[in-house]
Amino acid sequence: EVQLVESGGGLVKSGGSVRLSCAASGFPFSLFTMSWVRQAPGKGLEWVSSISGSNSYIYYADSVKGRFTISRDNAKSSLYLQMNSLRAEDTAVYYCARHGEASDDSTFDYWGQGTLVTVSS
Amino acid sequence: SYVLTQPPSVSLAPGKTARITCGGNNLGGKNVHWYQQKPGQAPVVVIYYNSDRPSGIPERFSGSKSGNTATLTISRVEAGDEADYYCQVWDSSSDHRVFGGGTKLTVL
């Protein structure tokens, strides 16, 4: 059974940093592209960043580029999101999501339950 | 940046057919995925690659695309279908994944 479990969220001050983790199990982690998707309270889904299985391709949304860093440790089947220079508008539930296939336009076929990051001013 | 446009809300009575649209420039050349999100839960894919349905998703859910508009159709709507629905594509010009703004489906 595919499982994605996020952790690391919490209350952080504006300008601060936090590192999110996503522990994956139930599938060969290194073979799958992974992404972070966030959802601000009462708002829609926003894609944040993606990383290919071999770390060859990394992409960021314009809203986080230069402040967030996605990474993975295939030996530990774990995905990470280092979030720096946090702003109030980064307040959201952050979901870890698996891509269904190796193609760029693949769907997000499995999602974690999310971890809430609240940025206070 | 690429934009996907969805109606904010759709309301209808049980047993009716819901059609949720998703519009975007040159959408015909992109593959569209649809997600259902119920309150307090993570999204779940209900349609992928425009019209494919994952195992476990009822046949009442179908997807189509014509020109620059993709449509998620839910036949014989039930109270349990109440949720937010999002379309999503990959924008090759920016290598960004893009979500529509979401549509809240209310079953009256």
Chai-1 contact restraints between the chains, C-beta under 6 A:
chainA,res_idxA,chainB,res_idxB,connection_type,confidence,min_distance_angstrom,max_distance_angstrom,comment,restraint_id
A,G44,B,G101,contact,1.0,0.0,6.0,A-B,restraint_1
A,G44,B,G102,contact,1.0,0.0,6.0,A-B,restraint_2
A,L45,B,Y86,contact,1.0,0.0,6.0,A-B,restraint_3
A,L45,B,F99,contact,1.0,0.0,6.0,A-B,restraint_4
A,W47,B,R97,contact,1.0,0.0,6.0,A-B,restraint_5
A,Y59,B,D95,contact,1.0,0.0,6.0,A-B,restraint_6
A,Y95,B,A42,contact,1.0,0.0,6.0,A-B,restraint_7
A,D104,B,W90,contact,1.0,0.0,6.0,A-B,restraint_8
A,D105,B,N31,contact,1.0,0.0,6.0,A-B,restraint_9
A,D105,B,W90,contact,1.0,0.0,6.0,A-B,restraint_10
A,T107,B,H33,contact,1.0,0.0,6.0,A-B,restraint_11
A,T107,B,V45,contact,1.0,0.0,6.0,A-B,restraint_12
A,T107,B,Y48,contact,1.0,0.0,6.0,A-B,restraint_13
A,D109,B,V45,contact,1.0,0.0,6.0,A-B,restraint_14
A,W111,B,A42,contact,1.0,0.0,6.0,A-B,restraint_15
A,W111,B,P43,contact,1.0,0.0,6.0,A-B,restraint_16
A,Q113,B,A42,contact,1.0,0.0,6.0,A-B,restraint_17
